[in-house]
Amino acid sequence: MVEEQRESRVFEGVPHYTVLEDAAHELGKQASKSGSPAACSGGNRGDRSRERRLPPVTLTEQMAHCPACRQDFLPSA
């Protein structure tokens, strides 16, 4: 789709990431409407009937406090 748009002169050069994202979203919608399972990267057919249940994950963020301005913030790593 992006190559077709480039050939049609919709844009020139490297497309903005939103162009690629929109194209991927559209292809995903078309694939879900087709009803056929997606092929995995190994060439096998995907199986949508299996559901994986993963354990919950707890994420923590380090918070810092500036006594001068009395604001909490996330320190850079």
Phi, psi and omega in degrees: 000317180294318178298320178297318179293323178295317179295328179277002181063031173294323175212163177236148179081209182278126181288153176295150184301332179293330176295315179294319180296317178297318179296316179296320179297316180296317178296323177296319178296319180296320180294321181290331178286334184290335178081353179271143180292148181283147178278138177281171183293341178275359179093353178280157178280138179289154179239109183277354184281340180274139178240127179263131176249118180255149179293153179296149180242133178258123178253138178238145177239137177282128177251146176236161181229133177261113180291335181292312182256358178057040178245142171271148179206165176266117181289150177286148184282000000 
